[in-house]
Amino acid sequence: MRKPTTEMRGRKGKRESSNFKATVQALVGMSYSHFPLILPGVHPLVAPLIMFRLKRRGYSNCRVEVSGSGLVVYADR
C-alpha cells in the first residue's frame, strides 16, 4: 500500500486559491446588473466591501456566499 504524499494530502478538501487580479476586478469594475453574480477567484475578505457597495447603490436583501472557487453575490432591487 502506497503512503499518501504531501501533494495528495494537500489537495484533498482544499479550495482553489484566490486571485489578486480577480479580487481587484470585483472591487473596481463589477457590473451590478444580473444576480446571482458569480465571482471566481475572489478572496472572501472582499465580501463586506461588496455588500457595502450594493447597499450604497440601493440594493436590498444582499448576501454574499463563499463557494469553493470564489464568491456568489445575491441582491434584489
C-alpha positions as CSV (number, residue, x, y, z in Angstrom):
1,M,0.0,0.0,0.0
2,R,1.3,3.4,-1.0
3,K,1.6,6.2,1.5
4,P,0.0,9.5,0.6
5,T,2.4,12.2,-0.4
6,T,2.3,15.8,0.6
7,E,0.7,16.7,-2.7
8,M,-2.0,14.2,-2.3
9,R,-2.9,15.3,1.2
10,G,-2.8,19.0,0.4
11,R,-5.3,18.7,-2.5
12,K,-7.9,16.9,-0.5
13,G,-10.6,19.3,0.7
14,K,-8.7,22.4,-0.2
15,R,-10.3,25.3,-2.1
16,E,-8.8,27.0,-5.1
17,S,-6.6,29.9,-4.1
18,S,-7.9,33.4,-4.6
19,N,-6.6,35.5,-7.5
20,F,-5.4,39.1,-6.8
21,K,-6.4,40.3,-10.3
22,A,-9.9,38.8,-9.9
23,T,-10.3,40.4,-6.5
24,V,-9.3,43.9,-7.7
25,Q,-11.6,43.5,-10.8
26,A,-14.5,42.6,-8.5
27,L,-14.0,45.8,-6.5
28,V,-13.3,48.2,-9.3
29,G,-15.1,47.0,-12.4
30,M,-18.0,45.0,-11.1
31,S,-21.3,45.2,-13.0
32,Y,-24.4,45.1,-10.8
33,S,-26.9,44.1,-13.4
34,H,-27.5,40.4,-13.1
35,F,-27.9,38.3,-10.0
36,P,-26.7,35.8,-8.8
37,L,-23.3,37.1,-9.7
38,I,-20.5,34.6,-9.6
39,L,-17.0,35.9,-8.9
40,P,-14.5,33.2,-9.4
41,G,-11.1,33.6,-7.7
42,V,-12.2,36.5,-5.5
43,H,-10.9,36.5,-1.9
44,P,-13.5,36.0,0.8
45,L,-12.4,39.1,2.8
46,V,-13.8,41.3,0.0
47,A,-17.4,40.2,0.8
48,P,-18.1,43.1,3.2
49,L,-16.9,45.6,0.7
50,I,-19.1,44.2,-2.0
51,M,-22.1,44.3,0.5
52,F,-21.3,47.9,1.3
53,R,-21.3,48.9,-2.4
54,L,-24.5,47.1,-3.1
55,K,-26.3,48.8,-0.2
56,R,-25.0,52.2,-1.3
57,R,-26.4,51.6,-4.8
58,G,-29.9,50.8,-3.4
59,Y,-30.0,47.0,-3.4
60,S,-31.7,45.1,-0.7
61,N,-31.7,41.5,0.5
62,C,-28.0,41.4,-0.2
63,R,-25.8,38.4,0.7
64,V,-22.5,37.0,-0.4
65,E,-21.7,33.3,-0.1
66,V,-18.3,31.8,-0.2
67,S,-18.1,28.9,-2.7
68,G,-15.2,26.6,-3.5
69,S,-14.0,28.7,-6.3
70,G,-14.8,32.3,-5.2
71,L,-17.9,34.3,-4.2
72,V,-21.6,34.2,-5.2
73,V,-23.4,37.5,-4.8
74,Y,-27.2,37.8,-4.4
75,A,-29.3,41.0,-4.3
76,D,-32.7,42.5,-5.1
77,R,-33.5,45.9,-6.3
